[in-house]
Structures are given as C-alpha cells and as structure tokens.
C-alpha cells in the first residue's frame, strides 16, 4: 500500500469511517464531557460488531492524537466507529 493517499475522516456520532480494505494510520479524539467512556473502532462496514481494532478510553476533558507506528492497523472490511456522546473522532485512513 505504499504511496497510497491518506485521507482524514471526521465524525461526531457512530457510523462508517471507511469501507473496504485499508490501513488506519492515526487518530485525533476530542472528548469534552468529562465522562468516562470508550470509542470503539471495528473492522466492519455496517455495524458496531465484530473485531475491535482500536479502543480509545475517554476520561476527563481533552484532545489526544497519535500516529500509529509502522504500517498502521490493517482492516479488511471497513471501519465502523461507536462514538460516545460528546466525542469527536478523526481517523487517518490509507486506502
């Protein structure tokens, strides 16, 4: 997949981030509620079920981002995110 474009996909609710096969290269999560919860990213293109490829814990308020090392996280079927209320998430996806 070297040389493929990386695209940013932003959501503030649960739903589809990417369909098909690709690599998750990084993320930025913004949580402003102060609640303790989790944003879950699944290797699935239609529902919050199946294999969880990334789990982001939310506690307190803040913004956190990270580039995923190496080649990133491979996903085969798409990326579906279960995003808690008061959380926004940007995923950087290479396809």
Number of C-alpha atoms within 10 A of each C-alpha: 9 7 7 10 10 16 15 14 14 15 15 17 15 20 17 20 22 25 17 13 15 21 21 24 21 19 19 16 21 17 23 16 16 12 14 12 17 15 20 19 26 24 25 24 19 16 15 20 15 10 11 15 15 14 13 14 13 22 14 13 14 13 14 13 13 12 13 14 9 7 12 16 16 16 20 13 16 20 28 23 29 19 21 20 15 13 22 19 23 18 25 21 24 23 16
